[in-house]
Amino acid sequence: MHIAIPLYPRFTALDAVGPYQVLSFAPGCTVTFVAAEPGPVGDDHGTFLLTATASYEDVPAPDVIVVPGGSGTFEALADADLVAWIKRADQHTRWTTSVCSGSLLLGAAGLLQGLKATSHWALLDELRRYGAEPVSERVVTSGKTVTAAGVSAGIDMALTLLAQAQDVETAQSVQLLIEYDPQPPFDSGSPKSAPEGLAERALSLLPSPTPS
């Protein structure tokens, strides 16, 4: 199974690396980072470079695509080459997936019309622009389209995908291998549980303001 993860300027590192870490351990899976052209692509903090080893043209028909989000997503929505590649690749995929604001790029490619989907909690309502029904859940599966909520949810999505693509035992084995056993020190990982006023402070930590 060939998985392609497209990179664009100011993507969020864990959105791409989390699913990569899960899927790259799975037997029979190959993960390729793709971009407009091969080479390093910087994350949304400007301190982390991830290298795309292939261009969009080099990987026209992957079995799976995982579209990351990031502070650069809104600029990427205007990237005609990226959006067109997502749309074309979806015609061949077994699964089309996203993490965080990457779901907006699926929407821009016309792939969420009439589907339930999720994204980062701060951007859920943006999905309505693309005809999707926003769902505040960690992972949302709508046929072959699988969307994950913010950042760390990409790990959950990749494990969910792996269980469907292969089997539950394989997914469990990878989860054990990476020791994915979350025990966070605070119960503030969701707007539902976070203290009042924390959402505003959290958003202020973004590398750049979230566009309205």
C-alpha positions in Angstrom: 0.0 0.0 0.0 1.5 3.3 -1.1 0.7 6.3 1.1 1.4 9.8 -0.1 1.7 12.8 2.3 1.7 16.2 0.5 3.8 18.9 2.0 3.3 22.7 1.6 4.9 25.7 3.2 4.0 26.1 6.9 2.4 22.6 7.4 2.2 21.4 11.0 5.0 18.9 11.7 3.0 16.4 13.8 0.1 16.4 11.3 2.5 14.7 8.8 5.0 12.9 11.0 2.3 11.3 13.3 0.6 9.4 10.6 4.0 8.7 8.9 5.3 7.1 12.1 2.3 4.8 12.4 2.0 3.8 8.8 5.7 3.4 8.1 5.9 0.6 10.6 3.1 -1.4 9.0 4.0 -4.4 6.9 3.6 -3.7 3.2 3.2 0.0 3.5 5.4 2.6 1.8 5.1 6.3 2.7 6.3 9.0 0.3 6.3 12.7 1.1 5.4 14.7 -2.0 5.4 18.4 -2.9 5.3 20.7 -5.9 8.9 19.6 -6.5 11.3 17.4 -4.5 13.2 19.1 -1.7 12.9 20.5 1.8 9.6 22.1 3.0 9.5 24.2 6.1 6.9 23.8 8.9 4.7 26.5 10.4 7.4 27.4 13.0 10.1 27.8 10.4 12.5 25.6 12.4 11.7 22.1 11.0 12.4 20.9 7.5 10.9 17.8 6.0 12.1 16.6 2.7 9.7 15.7 -0.1 11.3 12.9 -2.2 8.8 13.1 -5.1 6.7 15.6 -6.9 3.0 15.5 -7.4 3.5 14.3 -11.0 5.8 11.5 -9.7 3.0 10.0 -7.5 -0.3 10.4 -9.5 -2.2 7.4 -8.1 -1.3 6.5 -4.5 -3.5 4.1 -2.5 -3.8 6.5 0.3 -3.3 10.2 0.7 -2.9 11.9 4.1 -3.2 15.7 3.8 -1.8 17.6 6.8 -2.9 20.9 8.1 -1.0 23.9 9.5 -0.8 27.7 9.6 -0.1 27.6 5.8 -3.4 25.9 5.0 -5.3 29.0 4.0 -2.5 30.0 1.6 -2.4 26.4 0.3 -6.1 26.6 -0.5 -5.1 28.9 -3.4 -2.4 26.5 -4.5 -4.0 25.2 -7.7 -1.4 22.5 -8.3 -1.9 21.0 -4.8 -5.7 21.1 -4.8 -5.7 19.6 -8.3 -3.4 16.8 -7.3 -5.6 16.0 -4.3 -8.6 15.8 -6.6 -6.9 13.6 -9.1 -5.3 11.3 -6.6 -8.7 10.8 -4.9 -9.9 9.1 -8.1 -7.4 6.3 -7.4 -7.2 6.1 -3.7 -8.5 3.4 -1.4 -8.7 6.0 1.3 -8.4 9.8 1.2 -7.6 11.3 4.6 -6.6 14.5 6.4 -5.4 15.8 9.7 -6.5 19.0 11.3 -7.1 21.9 8.8 -6.0 19.5 6.0 -9.7 18.7 5.7 -10.2 22.2 4.3 -8.0 21.2 1.4 -10.1 18.1 0.8 -13.1 20.5 0.8 -11.4 22.8 -1.7 -10.9 19.7 -4.0 -14.6 19.1 -3.8 -14.3 15.9 -1.8 -16.4 16.7 1.2 -19.8 17.6 -0.3 -22.5 16.0 1.7 -20.1 14.1 4.0 -19.5 14.3 7.8 -16.0 15.5 8.5 -13.9 17.0 11.3 -11.0 19.4 11.7 -9.3 21.4 14.4 -11.9 22.6 16.9 -11.2 26.3 15.9 -12.0 25.6 12.3 -14.9 23.2 12.4 -17.4 25.7 11.0 -15.1 26.4 8.0 -16.1 22.9 6.7 -19.6 24.2 6.0 -18.2 26.3 3.1 -17.4 23.0 1.3 -20.8 21.4 1.9 -19.6 19.2 4.7 -21.4 18.5 8.0 -18.9 19.4 10.8 -18.6 16.7 13.5 -16.7 17.3 16.7 -15.1 13.9 17.0 -11.5 12.7 17.1 -11.8 10.7 13.9 -14.6 10.7 11.4 -15.0 8.1 8.7 -17.3 8.8 5.7 -16.9 6.0 3.2 -13.3 6.1 2.0 -12.8 9.7 3.4 -11.3 9.8 6.9 -10.7 13.1 8.6 -9.0 13.7 11.9 -9.3 16.5 14.4 -6.4 18.7 15.5 -2.7 17.7 15.2 -2.3 14.7 17.6 -5.5 13.2 16.3 -3.6 12.2 13.2 -2.1 9.3 15.2 -5.6 8.0 16.1 -6.6 8.4 12.5 -3.6 6.5 11.2 -4.3 3.6 13.6 -7.9 3.6 12.7 -6.9 3.5 9.0 -4.4 0.7 9.6 -7.0 -1.4 11.3 -9.3 -1.1 8.3 -6.5 -1.5 5.7 -5.0 -4.6 7.3 -6.4 -5.8 10.6 -6.9 -4.7 14.2 -4.0 -6.8 15.5 -1.6 -5.1 13.2 -2.8 -1.7 14.3 -2.6 -2.7 17.9 1.0 -4.0 17.4 2.0 -0.7 15.9 0.3 1.2 18.8 2.3 -0.9 21.2 5.5 -0.5 19.3 5.3 3.3 19.4 4.0 3.1 23.0 1.1 5.2 22.2 -0.6 5.2 25.6 -1.7 8.8 26.2 -1.9 9.8 29.8 -1.8 13.7 29.6 -1.0 15.6 32.8 -4.0 17.9 32.2 -7.6 17.4 31.1 -7.5 20.4 28.7 -7.1 18.8 25.3 -10.6 19.6 24.2 -12.7 22.8 24.3 -15.3 20.7 26.2 -12.9 20.1 29.1 -10.5 23.1 29.0 -10.8 25.8 31.6 -12.8 28.9 30.6 -10.8 31.4 28.6 -8.0 28.9 27.7 -9.2 28.6 24.1 -8.2 32.3 23.4 -4.8 31.8 25.0 -4.3 28.6 23.0 -5.1 30.3 19.7 -2.6 33.1 20.6 0.2 30.5 20.4 -0.3 29.9 16.7 2.6 30.9 14.5 0.2 33.4 12.8 -3.4 34.4 13.5 -6.1 32.0 12.2 -7.9 33.7 9.3 -11.5 34.4 9.7 
